[in-house]
Amino acid sequence: MDAPYFEENDEIFVRKPLAAFSFLSIAAIPVFLRIPAILTAIMLLIAGVMTLFVWKLMAMKTLVTSEEFQFGPTIGGKRVRISDVTVYGVEEIPRGAGTGVHRYKGKLYYNARGGRGVAVKISGKEFVVGSGRSEELISALRAAGARHSS
């Protein structure tokens, strides 16, 4: 893989408490109930897998290379060819768009904390990718070969 033009990692602000709670909510059950050791081990395994899933799902990554544009959660994020991306500019992310991945007023918002994002169109669908460095992300997309809106 070639060197990235842009890379940003961000996490949803409640990521750590939710990951800890997801583990403790299952791991605490054997403390209060008499459960066979094998069942306790299975429950701890399930708690660990759930925690990993929550941890990965609540982290957002944005990456621009000469070939592709990746954005969204580290599990299930978008990965598209840079030639399929049209850049529209910086956009304020409305409070109604929420945190995480949400559809709001016809657009899909991928953001970890609100603020500003970069509006793009990919295969006819509109996205807003949240970034603490929106101008730098636009420059990287354009340098990598993304189309500009008029």
N, C-alpha and C positions, 0 to 999 in steps of 0.2 A: 504494500500500500504506500502511496506517495505521501509526502509531508502535507499536513493539513494547512489550509489557508486560514481556518478559524476553528477553534474548539472551545466549548464552554460546558461545564458541568454544574448543575444546580440541584438543590433538593427542596422538596416541599417542607415548610418550616416545622410541621408536626411529625416528620419522618421518624425521628428517634423515639419519641414517646409512644407513637403507634406501634412501631416494631417491638418495643419492649412490652407493651401491653398485650400484643398478639401472642407473644411467647408466654408471658405470665398467666394469661387467662386460661391456657390449657395446661401449662406445667404445674399450676397450683392445685389442680383437681386431685392428683394422687395424695397431696398433703392432707386433704380433708376427708378422703374416702379410703377405705381399705380396698386396694386394687392389687391384683397379682403383678409381680415384677415384670413379666413380659408385656402386659397391657400398659404398665407405666412406661416402659421403654418405647412402645409404639406411640403413646401419647406425646412423649418428649420428641420423638422423631417428627411427628406431625406438627408440633409446635415450632420446631426448628425450620421445617419447610415453609410453614406459613410466615414466619418471621422473615426468612430470606425473600419470599415473594413480595411481602409488604415493603421491605427494604429496597428491592430492585424497582418495584413499580413506582415508588415515590421519589425516584431520582430522574431528573431530566438531563438529556445530553443533546448538544447541538454540535455538528461536525460538518465542515465544508472541505472537500478535496477537489482536485481537478476533474474527478469522475462523478462524484455523488454528493448528495446533501442528505444528512441524517438528522432527525430531530424527534423529540418525544421521550417517553419513559425508556429506561434501559431494557425493559421487557415490553415488546410490542410497539416500539417506536416506528416511525416512517423512515424509509430508505429509498431514495429516488435518484435517477440520473440527473446530473446538473443541467443537461440540455432540456429537460422537461419543466424546469422551474422558471416562472416569470416573477420578477420582484416588483412590488408596488410601492414600497416605502415603509417608513416608521408609522406605527399606529398606537394610540393609547389603548390599553386593555381595560375595558369597562368592568366595574365590580361584578356585574351580572354574569360575566363570563366565567367567574369562579377560578379556582386553583386546580391544576391538573389538566386533564383533557376534557373539554366541554364544547358542545355545539351551542352557539349563541348568535341569534339573528343571521342565520345562514352561513356562518363561518365556523370552522373548527379552531379552537384556541388550545395551544399547547404551552402552558406556562407554569412556573413554580411559585410565583409570588406576585403576580400582577405587575402593574407599571406599564412598561412599553414593550412592544414587540415588532416584528417585521412581517408585513402582509405579503404573502406569496400566493400564486395560483399554480396548481399542479394538476394536470389532466382535467381541467375544468372545475376543480374544487378549490375553494378559497380557505386558506389557513392563516393563522397569526401565530408566529413562533416567538414566545416570550424570551427576552434577552436583557441582561444588564448592560450589554454592549451592542445595542441595536445598529448604530451607525457602522461599527466595525463589521458586523455580520453582513450588512448590505454591501459593503465594499468587497468583502471576501466572496460573496455570491457572484457579484459582477465580475471580479477578477477571474473566477473559476469558469465563467462562461454562461451564467444564467442570463435569460433575456430581461430587458428593461420594459416596464410599461410605459406607454406614451402619455 
